[in-house]
Amino acid sequence: MNYLGTRLRELRESQGLLLRQVAAQIDVDTALMSKLERGERRAQREHIIKIATALHANEKDLTILWLADRIKDVIQDEPQANEALEIIRKEIKKNEH
């Protein structure tokens, strides 16, 4: 599953926008926008701001999905993925205080 791409498609379709319309607004070609939605390519961090603006979406929500996709790409086939995530979760929580 591609979290960000799935959400981008939902947002775009709910607003009745074509791929080419969104692609033009974020200054990428239509093929790239299509690949982002299908999960064949990953968005760059700087795309998130532009996409959020173009689709009237919450940038924080899209960033969370973008990060989830990146993390999943790295750890999905690792047997100790859950243990590694738990270590990171604890570290992040400790640094929040």
N, C-alpha and C positions, 0 to 999 in steps of 0.2 A: 504494500500500500504506500502511496505517495501522499502524505498528509497535506502539504502545501498545494500541490497541483490539483488535488481533488477539491480543495476549498476555492482555489482560483476559478476553476471551471464552474462551480456552484454559484459563486458571486457573479461571474460574467454572464452566465445564462440567465440568472434571476433578473438581471438588468437589461436583458435583451441585446447585449453587445456581441459583436462579431470578434473573432480572434484578431483580425486585422485592425480593428478599431482600438483595441487595448494595446496591441503591439505598437501602433503608431504613437499612442500616448506615452508609452514608456521608452520609446526610441529603440526598439528591437524589431527584427523582422518577424513576420507571421509564423514562419517555420519554428523559430526559437520559442515563441509564445506557446505554440502547440506542443512542443517537446517539454516545456516546463509543466504544462497541465498533465501530460501523460507520464511524467516522471522519467523521461528519457534524458533530460538534462536538469541540472540543479541551478536554481537562481543564485545570482551573486547577491551579497548583502545589500549593495546599493540599489538593486532592483526592487527590494522589498518596499522601500519608501515610495518609489514611483508607482508600484503596483497598488499599494494601499491608497494612494491619492486617486489613481485612475479608476479604481473600483469602489471608492468611498468606503474602504474597509479600515478596521482598526490595525494600525501598524504593529502594535504589540502582539496582537493575536496572530498575525501573519509571521512575525518573527519567531514566535514560539513554535509554529508548525515548521518553519524553515530549519530551526535548530533541531527539532525532533527528527526530521529527515536526515540531517547531517549525522547526528549521533547514531541513528539506526544504520546508516550506510557503513559506518565504521565497525559497529559491534554486533551486527545481526547474526553473524555466523560463529561468534565466539562462545564457547561453552560456559565461560565465566562472566558473561555479559552482565547478568543481574548483580553479581557480587561487585563488579567494577562500578556499576551505576550507583550502588548503595554507598560505596566509598566517596564518590563524587558528590552525591546528595548530602551526605553528612558534612563534607568540607564546605560546600556552598552554604548550607544552613549555618555552620559555625561562623562563616565570614559575613553573614547578614547582620549579626549582632554587633 
